[in-house]
Amino acid sequence: LVLKVPGPPATEEMTGPAFCEKGGGGMMLPLLGDWEQEWPRGVRIVLYMLGLFYCFAGVAIIADSFMAGIEKVTSKKLRLWDKEKERYYTFELWNATVANLSLMALGTSAPEILLSLIDIFSKQFYLEGLGPGTIVGSASFNLEVIVAVCILAIPTGEVRYIKEIRVYIVTAVWSVFAYVWVLIILVGFSPNVVEVWEGTLTFFFFPMCVFAAWAADKGYLGGSSEKKRRNVLHEDMSPEEIAEMEGTIRKEHGSHLTNEQVARVLEAMSETSQSSRAHYRIGATRAMFGGKRIKMDAVQDLRLSKRFSFLGNKSQIVPMEQVVETPPCMWISFTSTRFAVFENAGKVQVPLIRTGNINLPARVFYETKDGTAAAGEDFKAVSGWLEFPALESTAQIEIEIIDDNTYENNEDFFVHLSQPEVVTKDSNLRAEVGERHIAQITIIDDDDAGRLCFETDAMTVHPPAVDDLDLLIKVRRMGGGCGKVTVKYAFEGGSAIQLRDFQGEDGLLVFGHGDMEGYIAVTIKAVPRYAAVDQFRIVISEPTGGALLDHTKDGGAEKNILTVMIVADAKSKEGVDRIKSMMANKWSKSQFGHANWASQFKHAFYVNGGDVDEDDPSSPTIGDYIAHCITVPWKLLFAFVPPTDFCGGWLCFFCALIMIGLVTMLIGDMASLLGCVLCLPDDITAITFVALGTSLPDTFASKKAAEQDPHADASVGNVTGSNCVNVFLGLGLPWMIAAFKWRATDSDAEWNEKYQFKDGLDWLGPKGSRNIGFVVEAGSLGFSVAVFSSCAVITIGMLALRRKFCGGELGGSARAKWGSVAVLTFLWLLYIGLSAWQSISSMGGMNCPRRP
């Protein structure tokens, strides 16, 4: 059965064969030349469709390596001396906002950007092909479809809001301005022509956008620094800010609190950490194609953070203002909905208030109900009638708190009010419970499990030149020893390399009840040294059993870092003088890299990387095997990309970028062939097939980020940043290059044939004597940009309304979710429909010819 589709008829305007006809083609396809161009059109449609999506899979897989290199680069740490605190600190070299808006955004948008750049060079600096349409189509898909998917991914009733709202506002404004600016270029200053200054300015808008986002992140564009104060475990907090918060807590709960108890309250106020954008992108790609799974930290229970959120706002745990009197009825309620008590307090008194007509006596029934705290173990259950005598507006319920010597997490129980009654014979008078008829009581545990830390932030060892040196690194437990606690430890290589300079295995350090010391074993290898000082780090993190990490040590409250510096033994220097230490060091690193390459090929060859996760020992699914078998050629090819350990990740970054460029060339040719045999203009092919295929991994990554992160920054906030990068790099860079090229060209016969007598280019001069310039006809591109810009303004406005009325950009009630999804879906389909209609209309119908 042969599917017959009408082919593109020849027209007077054609000067050569169409892309899918004999004599036509691109840089890499068709593989079989003119013979392939003679195949039945129906067969070619199926083959090119499958080939295009196979190329999409390939570019997603190599983007995995690209993002891994970016993650390695942006996660680089520096050990610097803090003069104010007089100790060393380990700092992240890259600001998170700058990393997300530059390299991370480049990683997610690399196929679109490279496609646009390759099109410019392959078309001899004429604006033809899929590049611009893919940029705009991908932006529309990102802003409308991906955001819709993220809204729907949140469980009904829950919301996710953007935490870094100032950064989001900056990127949202820039993302809309970027496309409005493109429209201004096309129809404003120099209609249908991009001048050198326009292309250059478009490109340089990119660093300006990054700088503006960085300034917003740092608070230089206005706004309160309250966010910084609340993030009590943030390493950038000054001593003054910590002291201020500590004083607030002691004033509220008592000056007798220990430092560990203050830390417990601060922990309840802290904000959860998020996985990086690269983690979500790599995880989504590997899940799609049966690759090695990466274990992302699941978001902490949002209900847990909500239980403790009241601790961050003192006004919520003190009696609220009385409700305006509304006779003749009365209302009985708690003074607040949330209260906190330390376990050793013995009892808690929960105050009630009644408003309205208090001249008559009243009563209300109360009873306790378990939450995470259990009656009989953490508190004594009570129930009964609470009496309000005449003229009394307040009363209290007293509940006994049970103290024990076992460490527990903060726990909750509840007190419910019901059956309010007015004690009178007048049946017309009745009482009601107010909105605050349920009180949540949080019991903060006072059994200290202690703080864990290294004895020092740095240590120096002098290993002998012959024999390995075995060390036991001490981890201290201070301020308490109650219960069994554990802490994870891991080794991070610096200039010292695992197995070459040292050997240690990641593990779990266990402290029994009363144990105050623990030891981590590490072996320093006998490697000849002279003057070089190599270093590596030992990191302890994720303590359990109620233990905390010493926030005064390097790394802060989330992790403690011990930097081990390996210095040559004096006796070994003489022998090291006989060796070319620099060459030996490079050779050693090369051998280590070969080991990593072996690991890369292993992960590429086996489904799910051949690893078994102890926490999730389930076997790969049938889908994993099918996806892996289909994509294993891509995986083996891309395993040749250097591992991220080389050159701090930069070598992986650039090699993967080259690979993405090659696959993007395939995508460009394959998409053009498919569009040609379907008789679709390049504009429609770009905004549909190509835009969807390049954005699909981002869709799954954003969905996972929306589900796992407590905020919407990694899902919604990054969409606007990517759209900025798409324009400023994807259009600005190639347009700047092309504008410079044509500015430097005095005369060109092909340009003259194309544009000297073409309508709409009056800005270049009268017909026949026009100056040469870079022509970018507004046409379909300008119309598409205008439609998208309008849809973008509506989308961002809708997200602002959702933040105000739903409490967050994502999630909400079922009605709010599905209503938002319907609006976004309509906007995307409207953009696709109008853009396709305009493109087809301008070319005289579906049967317009294609150009190579």
WOVENUR-V504910 format. One record per helix or strand. SS is the DSSP state (@ for helix, = for strand). FROM is the first residue (numbers start at 1). TO is the last residue. If there is no record, write none. Layout:
ss:SS from:FROM to:TO
ss:SS from:FROM to:TO
//
This chain:
ss:@ from:33 to:37
ss:@ from:41 to:74
ss:= from:77 to:82
ss:= from:87 to:92
ss:@ from:96 to:122
ss:@ from:131 to:153
ss:= from:159 to:160
ss:@ from:165 to:189
ss:= from:193 to:194
ss:@ from:196 to:218
ss:@ from:226 to:230
ss:@ from:239 to:253
ss:@ from:259 to:269
ss:@ from:277 to:288
ss:@ from:302 to:312
ss:@ from:314 to:317
ss:= from:330 to:334
ss:= from:338 to:342
ss:@ from:343 to:345
ss:= from:347 to:356
ss:= from:362 to:370
ss:= from:375 to:375
ss:= from:379 to:379
ss:= from:383 to:388
ss:= from:394 to:401
ss:= from:411 to:422
ss:= from:431 to:433
ss:= from:438 to:444
ss:= from:451 to:454
ss:= from:458 to:461
ss:= from:469 to:478
ss:= from:485 to:493
ss:= from:498 to:498
ss:= from:502 to:503
ss:= from:507 to:511
ss:= from:517 to:524
ss:= from:533 to:541
ss:= from:548 to:549
ss:= from:559 to:567
ss:@ from:570 to:576
ss:@ from:581 to:605
ss:@ from:607 to:610
ss:= from:613 to:613
ss:= from:616 to:616
ss:@ from:622 to:638
ss:@ from:646 to:677
ss:@ from:682 to:708
ss:@ from:713 to:730
ss:@ from:732 to:743
ss:@ from:749 to:755
ss:@ from:762 to:764
ss:= from:774 to:775
ss:@ from:779 to:805
ss:= from:810 to:811
ss:@ from:814 to:842
//
